[in-house]
Amino acid sequence: MPQDKPTACLALADGTVFYGRGFGATGETVAELVFNTAMTGYQEIMTDPSYAGQVVTFTFPHIGNTGATPEDDETATPVAAGMVVKWDPTEPSNWRSTADLQSWMASVGRIGIGGIDTRRLTRAIRQQGAPHVALAHDPEGKFDLGALVAKARAWKGLVGLDLAKDVSCAQSYTWDEKTWAWPEGYTRREGPGLKVVAVDYGAKRNILRCLAFAGCEVVVLPANATAEDVLAHKPEGVFLSNGPGDPAATGAYAVPMIQGVLKADLPLFGICLGHQMLALALGAKTVKMNHGHHGANHPVKDLTTGKVEITSMNHGFTVDSQTLPKGVSETHVSLFDGSNCGIAVDGKPIFSVQYHPEASPGPQDSFYLFERFAAAMRARRAA
């Protein structure tokens, strides 16, 4: 417990309680707790739809020192349920900042807690798995600890939970904004391009920017789009986005759509949940991980080239590579634990990866995947 009066607490389902200083919004939230090892990008993480239903504890202590800017939002409003940090956020020192982290968190209705021993918390997550937690912020420091622990224990968790439908767009839209570049910032793609339908299971904006940068004319459809909806746009390629929740639950409506699209023999590219959706559609299975992969420093090996990429990851479920059917190859694996990180249909331009090639965690090792997708569409057009 901090020496001054705690104004926030984090209650785990096993009864452990961490006290700290609250910032951002007040109130309570119940979610799964995960840790993220990224040294930068906290705003992108909080606004990544893949974090729906999760509170994020950051292992890097300097969270908040670059402030916040609307340019870094990956979706309109934050999706992660809350934030846990070691040191209280300080005043920002960055020329792009338009607000400090504490006021930004308050304005978007998200709870933060500082002053936490994040090393101890991270060890607990690694050893016991991602726990269910209740996070509370009260400026008066009044907490019903028994009730908070009970809420954490009563929460059903992410297994069997379809969250893609909650974070997906409500209706279709087009996208032409390209990736950020100095000194212009974001620019627009002009002229005709490769026609791509992107199915939104919780798409990050920078994925759409990378598609536009690679020359794609992007139409985004909701998660519950059917194969008929997708093919009605006469796409040259189909993209399956990232997203939150249990892939098996989302697969109830996504798998039939993907299987229908596969019959059209179009180039297809999936990321994160989209990778898992493709695997399910091809006949594989997914499983819940102990604590998942969350960070911007994950080494992944491309089995087709031997190349090692430093990648950004955010997932709590994984494709079981032992269930991949004949004709589907494992293309990438995690060098941390050997879990599956990529698949491809033999002889066809249909592939997906578990990690986030658009995130560019320092290096841009994985942007070639967008170029590969674009090249497959150009080859099909030429044929």
C-alpha positions as CSV (number, residue, x, y, z in Angstrom):
1,M,0.0,0.0,0.0
2,P,1.4,3.5,-0.9
3,Q,2.3,5.8,2.0
4,D,-0.4,8.3,1.1
5,K,-4.1,7.4,0.9
6,P,-4.8,5.1,-2.0
7,T,-7.4,6.3,-4.4
8,A,-7.5,3.2,-6.6
9,C,-7.3,-0.6,-6.2
10,L,-6.9,-3.6,-8.3
11,A,-8.6,-6.7,-7.0
12,L,-7.7,-10.1,-8.4
13,A,-10.1,-13.1,-8.4
14,D,-7.8,-15.0,-6.0
15,G,-8.3,-12.3,-3.4
16,T,-5.0,-10.4,-3.9
17,V,-5.5,-6.6,-3.8
18,F,-3.1,-4.0,-5.1
19,Y,-3.5,-0.4,-3.9
20,G,-2.4,2.7,-5.8
21,R,-3.3,6.1,-7.0
22,G,-6.1,6.5,-9.5
23,F,-6.2,8.7,-12.6
24,G,-8.5,9.1,-15.5
25,A,-12.1,8.2,-15.1
26,T,-13.6,7.2,-11.7
27,G,-15.8,4.1,-11.1
28,E,-15.2,0.4,-11.6
29,T,-14.5,-2.0,-14.4
30,V,-14.2,-5.8,-14.6
31,A,-12.0,-7.5,-17.2
32,E,-9.1,-9.9,-17.9
33,L,-5.6,-8.6,-16.9
34,V,-2.7,-8.9,-19.3
35,F,0.7,-7.3,-19.4
36,N,2.3,-5.5,-22.3
37,T,6.1,-5.2,-22.7
38,A,6.1,-2.4,-25.3
39,M,8.3,0.6,-24.5
40,T,6.2,3.0,-26.7
41,G,2.7,3.2,-28.1
42,Y,0.5,3.1,-25.0
43,Q,-2.2,5.2,-26.7
44,E,-2.2,2.9,-29.7
45,I,-2.5,0.0,-27.3
46,M,-5.4,1.5,-25.3
47,T,-7.3,2.2,-28.6
48,D,-6.6,-1.2,-30.2
49,P,-10.0,-3.0,-30.5
50,S,-8.2,-6.3,-29.8
51,Y,-7.9,-5.2,-26.1
52,A,-11.7,-5.2,-25.6
53,G,-12.4,-6.9,-22.3
54,Q,-8.9,-6.4,-20.9
55,V,-7.1,-4.2,-18.4
56,V,-3.5,-3.7,-19.5
57,T,-0.5,-3.5,-17.1
58,F,2.6,-1.9,-18.7
59,T,5.9,-3.4,-17.8
60,F,7.7,-0.3,-19.0
61,P,7.5,2.3,-16.2
62,H,7.5,5.6,-18.2
63,I,3.9,5.6,-19.4
64,G,2.5,9.0,-20.2
65,N,5.7,10.9,-20.9
66,T,4.7,11.6,-24.6
67,G,1.2,12.6,-23.8
68,A,-1.6,11.9,-26.2
69,T,-2.6,13.0,-29.7
70,P,-5.7,12.2,-31.8
71,E,-3.3,11.1,-34.6
72,D,-2.3,8.1,-32.7
73,D,-5.7,6.7,-32.0
74,E,-6.3,3.3,-33.6
75,T,-10.0,3.6,-33.3
76,A,-12.4,6.4,-32.4
77,T,-12.4,5.7,-28.7
78,P,-10.3,3.5,-26.3
79,V,-11.4,-0.1,-26.1
80,A,-9.1,-1.5,-23.4
81,A,-11.0,-1.4,-20.1
82,G,-8.2,0.2,-18.0
83,M,-4.5,0.8,-17.4
84,V,-2.0,-0.3,-14.7
85,V,1.4,1.5,-14.4
86,K,4.3,1.6,-12.0
87,W,4.9,5.4,-11.9
88,D,2.2,8.0,-11.9
89,P,2.0,9.7,-15.4
90,T,4.0,12.9,-15.6
91,E,3.6,16.0,-17.7
92,P,4.2,15.1,-21.4
93,S,7.3,16.2,-23.2
94,N,6.6,15.7,-26.9
95,W,5.9,18.2,-29.7
96,R,3.0,16.2,-31.0
97,S,1.2,16.0,-27.7
98,T,-2.2,17.7,-27.4
99,A,-3.2,16.4,-24.0
100,D,-1.6,14.7,-21.0
101,L,-2.4,11.0,-20.4
102,Q,-4.4,11.6,-17.2
103,S,-6.9,14.1,-18.8
104,W,-7.1,12.0,-21.9
105,M,-8.0,8.9,-19.9
106,A,-10.7,10.9,-18.1
107,S,-12.1,12.3,-21.3
108,V,-12.5,8.9,-22.8
109,G,-13.9,7.2,-19.7
110,R,-11.0,4.8,-18.9
111,I,-9.6,4.1,-15.4
112,G,-5.9,4.1,-14.6
113,I,-4.0,3.1,-11.5
114,G,-0.4,4.1,-10.7
115,G,2.1,3.2,-8.0
116,I,1.8,-0.5,-8.6
117,D,4.6,-3.1,-8.4
118,T,4.1,-4.1,-12.0
119,R,7.0,-6.6,-11.8
120,R,5.2,-8.6,-9.1
121,L,2.0,-8.3,-11.0
122,T,3.6,-9.5,-14.3
123,R,5.2,-12.5,-12.5
124,A,1.8,-13.4,-11.1
125,I,0.3,-13.3,-14.6
126,R,3.1,-15.4,-16.1
127,Q,2.8,-18.0,-13.4
128,Q,-0.9,-18.2,-12.9
129,G,-2.3,-17.1,-16.3
130,A,-4.3,-13.9,-17.1
131,P,-6.5,-13.3,-14.1
132,H,-9.9,-11.8,-13.9
133,V,-9.8,-8.5,-12.0
134,A,-11.9,-5.6,-10.8
135,L,-10.3,-2.1,-11.1
136,A,-11.8,0.7,-9.1
137,H,-11.0,4.4,-8.8
138,D,-12.5,6.6,-6.0
139,P,-10.9,9.9,-5.1
140,E,-12.2,9.4,-1.5
141,G,-10.5,6.0,-1.3
142,K,-13.7,4.1,-0.3
143,F,-13.6,0.5,-1.6
144,D,-15.8,-2.5,-0.8
145,L,-13.0,-5.0,-1.3
146,G,-15.2,-8.0,-0.7
147,A,-17.6,-6.9,-3.5
148,L,-14.7,-6.1,-5.9
149,V,-13.2,-9.6,-5.4
150,A,-16.6,-11.2,-5.8
151,K,-17.1,-9.3,-9.1
152,A,-13.7,-10.4,-10.4
153,R,-14.6,-14.0,-9.5
154,A,-18.1,-13.8,-11.1
155,W,-16.8,-12.5,-14.4
156,K,-17.1,-15.2,-17.0
157,G,-13.9,-14.3,-19.0
158,L,-13.1,-14.3,-22.7
159,V,-13.5,-18.0,-23.5
160,G,-16.7,-18.4,-25.5
161,L,-17.1,-14.6,-25.8
162,D,-17.7,-13.0,-29.2
163,L,-16.5,-9.4,-28.9
164,A,-15.8,-8.7,-32.6
165,K,-19.5,-7.7,-33.2
166,D,-19.2,-5.1,-30.4
167,V,-16.1,-3.3,-31.8
168,S,-16.8,-3.7,-35.6
169,C,-18.2,-0.9,-37.7
170,A,-22.0,-0.6,-37.9
171,Q,-22.0,0.0,-41.7
172,S,-19.6,-0.1,-44.6
173,Y,-17.2,2.7,-45.5
174,T,-14.2,3.4,-47.7
175,W,-10.6,4.2,-46.6
176,D,-7.9,6.1,-48.5
177,E,-5.6,7.5,-45.8
178,K,-2.0,6.3,-46.0
179,T,0.7,5.8,-43.4
180,W,2.2,8.8,-41.5
181,A,5.3,10.3,-43.0
182,W,7.5,13.2,-42.2
183,P,6.8,16.1,-42.7
184,E,3.4,15.8,-44.4
185,G,1.8,13.5,-41.8
186,Y,-1.1,11.5,-43.2
187,T,-1.7,11.8,-46.9
188,R,-4.4,10.3,-49.2
189,R,-4.2,7.7,-51.8
190,E,-5.3,9.0,-55.2
191,G,-6.6,7.4,-58.4
192,P,-7.8,3.8,-59.0
193,G,-6.2,1.0,-56.9
194,L,-6.5,-2.7,-56.2
195,K,-10.0,-3.3,-55.0
196,V,-9.9,-4.8,-51.5
197,V,-12.7,-5.7,-49.1
198,A,-11.5,-5.5,-45.5
199,V,-13.7,-7.4,-43.0
200,D,-13.7,-5.5,-39.7
201,Y,-13.5,-7.6,-36.6
202,G,-11.9,-4.7,-34.8
203,A,-9.6,-3.2,-37.4
204,K,-6.8,-0.9,-36.4
205,R,-6.6,2.3,-38.5
206,N,-2.9,1.7,-39.3
207,I,-3.7,-1.6,-40.9
208,L,-6.1,0.2,-43.3
209,R,-3.4,2.9,-43.9
210,C,-0.9,0.2,-44.8
211,L,-3.3,-1.3,-47.3
212,A,-3.9,2.1,-48.8
213,F,-0.1,2.7,-48.9
214,A,0.4,-0.6,-50.7
215,G,-2.0,0.7,-53.5
216,C,-5.3,-0.7,-52.3
217,E,-8.7,0.8,-52.8
218,V,-10.3,-0.3,-49.5
219,V,-13.9,-0.9,-48.6
220,V,-14.5,-1.9,-45.0
221,L,-17.4,-4.2,-44.1
222,P,-18.9,-5.1,-40.7
223,A,-17.9,-8.4,-39.0
224,N,-21.2,-10.0,-39.7
225,A,-20.9,-9.5,-43.5
226,T,-21.7,-12.6,-45.6
227,A,-19.8,-14.0,-48.5
228,E,-22.4,-12.5,-50.8
229,D,-21.9,-9.1,-49.2
230,V,-18.1,-9.4,-49.8
231,L,-18.3,-10.7,-53.3
232,A,-20.9,-8.1,-54.3
233,H,-18.1,-5.5,-54.3
234,K,-16.2,-7.5,-56.9
235,P,-13.0,-7.4,-54.9
236,E,-9.6,-8.3,-56.2
237,G,-8.6,-9.4,-52.7
238,V,-10.1,-9.9,-49.3
239,F,-8.5,-8.8,-46.0
240,L,-9.5,-10.2,-42.5
241,S,-8.7,-7.8,-39.7
242,N,-7.6,-8.1,-36.1
243,G,-10.1,-8.2,-33.2
244,P,-10.9,-9.3,-29.7
245,G,-12.5,-12.2,-28.0
246,D,-12.7,-15.9,-28.5
247,P,-12.1,-16.8,-32.2
248,A,-14.3,-19.9,-31.9
249,A,-17.2,-17.7,-30.9
250,T,-16.7,-15.2,-33.7
251,G,-16.2,-18.1,-36.1
252,A,-19.9,-19.0,-35.7
253,Y,-20.7,-16.4,-38.4
254,A,-17.2,-15.5,-39.7
255,V,-16.2,-19.0,-40.8
256,P,-19.1,-19.6,-43.3
257,M,-18.4,-16.2,-44.8
258,I,-14.7,-17.0,-45.3
259,Q,-15.4,-20.4,-46.7
260,G,-17.7,-18.8,-49.2
261,V,-15.0,-16.3,-50.2
262,L,-12.4,-19.1,-50.5
263,K,-14.5,-20.7,-53.2
264,A,-14.0,-17.5,-55.3
265,D,-10.2,-18.2,-55.4
266,L,-9.2,-14.6,-54.5
267,P,-6.0,-13.5,-52.8
268,L,-6.8,-13.4,-49.0
269,F,-4.7,-12.0,-46.2
270,G,-5.5,-12.1,-42.4
271,I,-4.0,-10.6,-39.3
272,C,-4.4,-11.6,-35.6
273,L,-8.1,-12.6,-35.2
274,G,-8.3,-12.7,-39.0
275,H,-5.5,-15.2,-39.0
276,Q,-7.4,-17.3,-36.5
277,M,-10.6,-17.0,-38.5
278,L,-8.9,-18.2,-41.6
279,A,-7.4,-21.2,-39.7
280,L,-10.8,-22.1,-38.4
281,A,-12.3,-21.8,-41.9
282,L,-9.7,-24.2,-43.2
283,G,-10.4,-26.8,-40.5
284,A,-7.9,-26.0,-37.8
285,K,-8.6,-25.2,-34.1
286,T,-7.7,-22.5,-31.7
287,V,-6.8,-22.7,-28.0
288,K,-6.6,-20.2,-25.1
289,M,-3.1,-19.3,-24.0
290,N,-1.8,-19.0,-20.4
291,H,-1.1,-15.3,-20.6
292,G,-0.9,-14.6,-24.3
293,H,1.5,-12.5,-26.3
294,H,1.4,-8.7,-25.8
295,G,4.3,-6.5,-26.7
296,A,6.4,-4.9,-29.4
297,N,9.5,-7.1,-29.1
298,H,8.4,-10.6,-30.1
299,P,10.8,-12.5,-32.4
300,V,9.1,-14.5,-35.1
301,K,10.8,-16.9,-37.5
302,D,9.6,-17.1,-41.1
303,L,10.0,-20.8,-41.8
304,T,10.0,-20.3,-45.6
305,T,13.0,-18.0,-45.6
306,G,14.7,-18.5,-42.2
307,K,14.4,-14.7,-41.6
308,V,13.6,-13.6,-38.0
309,E,11.3,-10.6,-37.6
310,I,10.8,-8.4,-34.5
311,T,7.1,-8.1,-34.3
312,S,4.3,-6.5,-32.3
313,M,1.7,-8.9,-30.9
314,N,-1.5,-8.9,-29.0
315,H,-3.4,-12.1,-28.6
316,G,-4.6,-14.4,-25.9
317,F,-5.7,-17.3,-28.2
318,T,-3.5,-19.2,-30.7
319,V,-4.0,-21.5,-33.7
320,D,-3.1,-25.1,-32.7
321,S,-0.6,-26.0,-35.4
322,Q,-1.1,-29.7,-34.8
323,T,-4.7,-29.4,-36.2
324,L,-3.7,-27.7,-39.5
325,P,-5.2,-29.8,-42.4
326,K,-3.3,-31.2,-45.4
327,G,-2.6,-28.5,-47.9
328,V,-2.1,-25.8,-45.3
329,S,1.4,-25.0,-44.1
330,E,2.8,-23.3,-41.0
331,T,4.8,-20.4,-42.2
332,H,5.8,-18.5,-39.0
333,V,6.5,-19.5,-35.4
334,S,7.2,-17.6,-32.2
335,L,10.8,-17.9,-31.0
336,F,9.5,-17.3,-27.4
337,D,7.4,-20.4,-27.1
338,G,7.1,-22.1,-30.6
339,S,3.4,-21.2,-31.0
340,N,2.0,-20.7,-34.4
341,C,2.3,-17.3,-36.0
342,G,1.4,-17.8,-39.6
343,I,-0.2,-20.1,-42.2
344,A,-0.6,-20.3,-45.9
345,V,-2.6,-22.4,-48.3
346,D,-0.2,-24.4,-50.5
347,G,0.0,-23.0,-54.0
348,K,-2.5,-20.2,-53.5
349,P,-2.2,-16.5,-52.4
350,I,-4.0,-17.2,-49.2
351,F,-2.1,-16.5,-46.0
352,S,-2.3,-14.9,-42.6
353,V,-0.1,-14.0,-39.6
354,Q,-0.8,-13.9,-35.9
355,Y,1.3,-10.7,-35.3
356,H,0.7,-7.1,-36.4
357,P,2.9,-6.2,-39.4
358,E,1.4,-2.7,-39.5
359,A,2.6,-1.8,-36.0
360,S,6.3,-1.3,-37.0
361,P,7.8,-1.7,-33.5
362,G,10.9,0.2,-34.4
363,P,11.9,-1.9,-37.5
364,Q,9.5,-2.4,-40.4
365,D,10.4,-6.0,-40.7
366,S,7.0,-7.2,-41.6
367,F,5.6,-4.7,-44.1
368,Y,6.5,-7.1,-46.9
369,L,3.3,-8.9,-46.1
370,F,1.2,-6.0,-47.4
371,E,3.4,-5.9,-50.5
372,R,2.9,-9.7,-51.0
373,F,-0.8,-9.3,-50.8
374,A,-0.8,-6.4,-53.3
375,A,1.6,-8.4,-55.6
376,A,-0.8,-11.4,-55.6
377,M,-3.7,-9.2,-56.7
378,R,-1.6,-7.6,-59.4
379,A,-0.6,-11.0,-60.7
380,R,-4.2,-12.2,-60.7
381,R,-5.2,-9.0,-62.6
382,A,-2.5,-9.6,-65.2
383,A,-3.5,-13.2,-65.7
